[in-house]
Amino acid sequence: MFFAWLKNYMPRSLYGRAALILISPVVTLQLVVSVVFIQRHFEGVTEQMSRGVALELRYLLDEMQGLPTQAGALNAVRDATESLNYDFSYVSDAQLPAQDLRRWYDFSGIVVVRSLNENLQELRRVEMPDDRHIFVYTDTKLGLLKIGFDRPRVSATNPHQLLVNMLFFGVLMTVISFFYLRNQLRPITRLGHVAEAFGRGQTLPYHASGAVEVRAAGNAFLAMRARIERQIEQRTMMLSGVSHDLRTPLTRLKLGLSMLEDEDREPLERDVEDMRRLLDEFLNFASGSAEGEQELSDPARLTQLAIEDAVRMEMAVKMLKAEAGPHVMLNPLSMRRALDNLIGNAVRYGTLAQVSVLRTEKTVTFRVEDDGPGLAEDLYGAAVKPFVRLDPARNQDKGTGVGLGLAITNDIARAHGGSLRFSKSDTLGGLRADIVIRA
């Protein structure tokens, strides 16, 4: 729980998190090596080399102190340092730099300046314009002395090579590891895609691949999918048999009732018709969205057909808005059933229904609004439960169902990877029902 705040800054995708796990140790290792090895080792080497040069300069300055003239002092030290490649010259105070000079990224220069100042009391300034030369200014009895020598004498010449090698090979191995990791994660991504498609009613071809654990998960998914498909097939066969077995006695009842007198026949025929209608609703709810396969469909055209059928049945329904866009994967039979349920509820409990098709980059929304009494917000969740009649909110006398229409619609929305949502209509004041699915 202490690190819960860190979740907001972590990548959400599997690729991002795997890359973070891969890159973090590499970067940490490079930083540790840079600090421990470069700072400690090269700093120690630079201090030792600078101390040695400072001792040489200390000796030469002591030799120059007893000579009466600048020319004599310069000649004396030139003969003594001919093999050391020192360059001595006297300069005026005006030529003295205002401060020590080094490039901002020259970190070893900090150590050089510190070491020379600690070992040469007469030191005034240190000038390091590049990687090859260094100039120091010291006070003597004969004037301000400028001493030049090679930069490699006071600091290591190749610390950057270690950094370049570490950076190059670190990036190279990270790229190679990333491609390898992507190949290992691809079966997991493919499994997730196939599982998501199966949840939306699509059966995509898939074979288990990848590491042993991923293969085990893939085989478990294939076995689960096969069991679910067998169960759906068995349920469909059972429902077909039940439908056939129950409709036959109902038909015989209707034939037998037709021989009775009108006064006795009509109430009994209504009961038989109610039984047939209730049987159809039960079978529709049990079959859910298993009928048909998903295919590329035009949501606007599908909605328009549903409205035309409702108008032929003398329902007060009209299209309010139909936004155009690319076709999406839909089960046309199931989606028509869901729209028919929503339109039927809207005109049953209200006097007018308005239908819209709204689109975004990621979603398609089928919206049905009515001018009826609507639903209280605390009843939205109960409205999609099977066999629930919301008597206080909807007029019981206007509906003869058993409370399965919205449950069927909700199942169809879920089968398409979406959801059924309720709210109050801004235009008509009644209930607004939205079927939101991913495009």
Phi, psi and omega in degrees: 000335180295328182261017181298325180296337183288340182297330181292340183254359181271149175299147181267334182276158179294321178299315181297316180291321178295320178296322178296318178296327181283317187281325184304312179297324181295313180295318179298316179298317179295320178295317180296315179297319180298316183288311186288311186279307185292309183295313183285309186290305184290329176294319177295318179296317181296318178297318181294316180292320179294323178295321178296317178294321179298322177294320177298314180295325177299318179294314182294321179294323177295323178292328182281342185296328185273357183270143188279332186236159178294320181296317179295321179294320180293319179297322182295316183283333178295318179295326183281335186242026183299321181277349183266354175063041172274154176230111182254139175200145176270137181230166178275164179296336180292335180275357180286126178299151181292333180203169177300141185243126172203158176286150188295333181265004180275083185287329178292337177296331177298317180293320180298311181299317182296316181294318181294321178294326181288333186251353178232105181291330182282355186294132180254309182217155174233132184235121180232084185286334183207192182275357186250335186233154174215139180233135176238146180244125181231153176272136173226171178295334182266358179133187181281121185254130176255124183240124177246143177204176185284137179298322180300347180285344183242351180210154179295146186268348188231036176292330181292333180297322177295318179296316180297316180296316179298315182294315183297307183289331175296314178295318181299312181291329177294318178296315179299316180295324180295317178296320177295317180295322179297321177295327179286329182274343182301318177299326178293316179297318179295320178298317178298320179296316181293319179296318179296318179296322179294325176294338179262010176091010180251134178252103182264148178294139182204139171227141184294137179207173179097203181293170184301316181295322179291321177298320179297317178296320179296316178295322177297320177295316179299318178296318179296318179297320179296319179295319179296318180295321177295320180296318179297318180296316179295320180294320179297317178296319180296318180294324177296319178294317179298316180300315180294316184293325182277328181290330181297309178294329177296321178294319178297321178298318180295320178295319179294322181290333181295344180273352181277169176291157184301319184296323179274333187283316189299314178297321180291323177295323176296321177295318178296319179295322176296320178297319179295317180294318178296322177298319178296320179294319178298317181293322178296318179293319180292323180286336177060228182253028184283346182284134174076172179243155177285144180211164178293122184224157177266110182302321182294317180293319179299318179293320179298321178295319178296321179293318180298319177296321179293322179295322177296335177270016176063038174265141180277086182221145179213158177276123179270316182203139178221097181281133182281160179175178180293159177293153180231163179283117181221156166265101188302318182297314181294317181293324175297320179297318180296316179295320178298321179297313182293319179293319178298317177296319183297315182280340178287319184259356177224186179253348183211141177234136177239134184242138179224152172238111183249145184226146168231186180295331187243347186226158170234130183241123171263116186244130177234124181238148177224171179252026181278196182287343179076189180232146172289148184300327181286355178256359182299318181291322181287339185296332184263005178278143181295145173064024179257125175249121183270073187301316182296332185265326183240144184290118182297329183289340182270353181231138180244014181277185181244016176083034181248348185299309181289329176295318177296316180298319179296319178296321179294318178298317179295323178296337176266012180075022182236209183204161175254124184236146180240150174196179179272137180288128179284334185266319184255342177087354180264219182270140173243120180248126181242126168261110184252120178232160180278138181284000000 
